[in-house]
Amino acid sequence: MRKYYSLKDIKNDIREGIIDCAQLVDHYLKNIKDKAYLNAFLEVYEDEARQQALLVDEKLRTGKAGKLAGMVIGIKDVLCYKDHSLQCSSRILNNFKSQFTATAVQRLIDEDVIIIGRINCDEFAMGSSNENSAFGPVKNEIDPERVPGGSSGGSAVAVQAGLCLAALGTDTGGSVRQPAAFCGIIGLKPTYSRISRYGLTAYASSFDTIGILTTDVYDNALLLELMAGKDEYDSSVSRNPVPEYSNKLEFKDKAKIAYIKETLEDPRIDKGIKEKIKNVLDFLKSEGHNVEAIEYPHLDFVLPTYYILTTAEASSNLSRYDGVRYGYRSPNTMDLQSMYKKSRSEGFGEEVQRRILLGTFILSASYYDAYYTKAQKVRRIIRDKTLEILEKYDFIALPTTPTTAFKIGEVKKPLDMYFEDLLTVQASVAGIPAVSIPVGRDKKNLPIGFQLMGGYFEEANLLAFSKYILENYN
Amino acid sequence: MKVDKETLKKIAHLSRLDLDEGKEKEMLQSLSEILTWVEKLNELNTDNIDPLTNMSMEVNALREDKIGEHLDRERGLSNAPDRDATFFKVPKVKD
């Protein structure tokens, strides 16, 4: 069976009688086995996926199939799926089974998606290389000595390597866009609150979004429109009407695009990346779009703001893992307090512990104002300045990452790893949507991501313009 | 800001974490580095700026108060590391 890059091609071949869902699932299951060395999946729902495929094939025959009939997806191991294991790539959730299904996941199931398995990621979505998983690093198919990015590294590799058609990830500071860039696929982080977070394991609640990884813009738009929208189980989710994104993918106007001058001059960003982004911008200019350089002097404040606020929220969110009601409980406990401490120390990995400690420090009485309140104030400045730009321009364009995929074990110091998020955190701090699309390779033949940010709830425009670039550039 | 051993012990206790002696030094160093780095924010004047505390644009999502599905006891207890028929079990709390 050939490799499929879009649901349209799959649907077409199903209609023509060339394939059916059962064959499709077998094909992905074989790929998952053949490419087990990539370590993308933590669990494969082999029997269930086969069963579901037969059901969908039957529905297709009787004309009752949902919009996602023929789509096989994987879900990041931070999303609840009832009666299935959920571990957040952490030992602390050993033996945990979800007691309900995340709203976003349920809405895809309702449209006859086939879920093929649970995907590896950085522990509790904390990381930028997928090296922080308790179940070992995920490898980039382009060069298995290199990382796929993180934290949704497994989701990106599953799509990149043809282990499923699309995957759900989560993006708190770039965790969908950065791995999409490293793996040469499309990654969308929607507006904060666009998709219900019910059933998404909390890391930093004022940043967390469910994101979508695909090789096709239409598929991305379709998944977004099916997952987005009001949900009585998440009181923060937006009740704004959900546009039919998949029907709004023609970009006919001339766009007004701002690019942040600093990001194309910063010596910390790879030369090859800067050249490629300039090249895309030159192409857009030559096509008559309005491309202008702007200054954004706040760039260097975004990353510290992000790390102060997310670690604070994480320390609070992760206090629920106490070994009492679920998950890992250390056998080496004497009393209640040692049970808490031993279970948490033996259950959480090093980076998660570092962020809990940082967040606890930041929220402690003596430092709360100096760090936490300060960062919340800076967050307002960053958001307002970003929105100011987006009042004048349709999009802000910038590289997705400062480097292309690096080698496993290459980035050692935590601060150097945090630096990988330099260009993705602005959208997260501001709560706006952003997308990373593949625009070519560097000299080492590694994929480069082009990032576009848009105004609140401007996903339709972002996706349409992404499609335009992908179809016309090169 | 440089974190000292005493402070680290205190926040580890507040976080309910036990730190290995062996890992303490490295953790001290990385925490100090990160906290020094985030102090960059002090270069920015934030007088008269309100902290941004809510990212959702929704206010008061109200719904009717009606009985719906609930998690039954057996399901609620099913993930417990230790339990009896009705309760989660933990080590003795009071002497």
Chai-1 contact restraints between the chains, C-beta under 6 A:
chainA,res_idxA,chainB,res_idxB,connection_type,confidence,min_distance_angstrom,max_distance_angstrom,comment,restraint_id
A,F96,B,N79,contact,1.0,0.0,6.0,A-B,restraint_1
A,Q99,B,R75,contact,1.0,0.0,6.0,A-B,restraint_2
A,Y192,B,M55,contact,1.0,0.0,6.0,A-B,restraint_3
A,S193,B,S56,contact,1.0,0.0,6.0,A-B,restraint_4
A,S206,B,M55,contact,1.0,0.0,6.0,A-B,restraint_5
A,E232,B,R63,contact,1.0,0.0,6.0,A-B,restraint_6
A,S235,B,A61,contact,1.0,0.0,6.0,A-B,restraint_7
A,S236,B,S56,contact,1.0,0.0,6.0,A-B,restraint_8
A,S236,B,E58,contact,1.0,0.0,6.0,A-B,restraint_9
A,F301,B,L44,contact,1.0,0.0,6.0,A-B,restraint_10
A,P304,B,V38,contact,1.0,0.0,6.0,A-B,restraint_11
A,P304,B,K40,contact,1.0,0.0,6.0,A-B,restraint_12
A,P304,B,L41,contact,1.0,0.0,6.0,A-B,restraint_13
A,I308,B,V38,contact,1.0,0.0,6.0,A-B,restraint_14
A,V324,B,F88,contact,1.0,0.0,6.0,A-B,restraint_15
A,V324,B,V90,contact,1.0,0.0,6.0,A-B,restraint_16
A,R325,B,F88,contact,1.0,0.0,6.0,A-B,restraint_17
A,Y326,B,N79,contact,1.0,0.0,6.0,A-B,restraint_18
A,R329,B,P81,contact,1.0,0.0,6.0,A-B,restraint_19
A,T333,B,P91,contact,1.0,0.0,6.0,A-B,restraint_20
A,D335,B,P91,contact,1.0,0.0,6.0,A-B,restraint_21
A,L336,B,V90,contact,1.0,0.0,6.0,A-B,restraint_22
A,L336,B,P91,contact,1.0,0.0,6.0,A-B,restraint_23
A,L336,B,V93,contact,1.0,0.0,6.0,A-B,restraint_24
A,M339,B,P91,contact,1.0,0.0,6.0,A-B,restraint_25
A,Y340,B,R16,contact,1.0,0.0,6.0,A-B,restraint_26
A,K341,B,R16,contact,1.0,0.0,6.0,A-B,restraint_27
A,K341,B,D18,contact,1.0,0.0,6.0,A-B,restraint_28
A,R344,B,R16,contact,1.0,0.0,6.0,A-B,restraint_29
A,R344,B,L17,contact,1.0,0.0,6.0,A-B,restraint_30
A,S345,B,L17,contact,1.0,0.0,6.0,A-B,restraint_31
A,S345,B,D18,contact,1.0,0.0,6.0,A-B,restraint_32
A,Q353,B,L17,contact,1.0,0.0,6.0,A-B,restraint_33
A,I356,B,S15,contact,1.0,0.0,6.0,A-B,restraint_34
A,L357,B,I11,contact,1.0,0.0,6.0,A-B,restraint_35
A,L357,B,S15,contact,1.0,0.0,6.0,A-B,restraint_36
A,T360,B,I11,contact,1.0,0.0,6.0,A-B,restraint_37
A,T360,B,L14,contact,1.0,0.0,6.0,A-B,restraint_38
A,T360,B,S15,contact,1.0,0.0,6.0,A-B,restraint_39
A,F361,B,I11,contact,1.0,0.0,6.0,A-B,restraint_40
A,T373,B,P51,contact,1.0,0.0,6.0,A-B,restraint_41
A,K374,B,L41,contact,1.0,0.0,6.0,A-B,restraint_42
A,Q376,B,P51,contact,1.0,0.0,6.0,A-B,restraint_43
A,Q376,B,L52,contact,1.0,0.0,6.0,A-B,restraint_44
A,K377,B,T46,contact,1.0,0.0,6.0,A-B,restraint_45
A,K377,B,I49,contact,1.0,0.0,6.0,A-B,restraint_46
A,K377,B,P51,contact,1.0,0.0,6.0,A-B,restraint_47
A,V378,B,L41,contact,1.0,0.0,6.0,A-B,restraint_48
A,V378,B,L44,contact,1.0,0.0,6.0,A-B,restraint_49
A,R379,B,L52,contact,1.0,0.0,6.0,A-B,restraint_50
A,R380,B,I49,contact,1.0,0.0,6.0,A-B,restraint_51
A,R380,B,L52,contact,1.0,0.0,6.0,A-B,restraint_52
A,P414,B,S30,contact,1.0,0.0,6.0,A-B,restraint_53
A,L415,B,E33,contact,1.0,0.0,6.0,A-B,restraint_54
A,G431,B,M55,contact,1.0,0.0,6.0,A-B,restraint_55
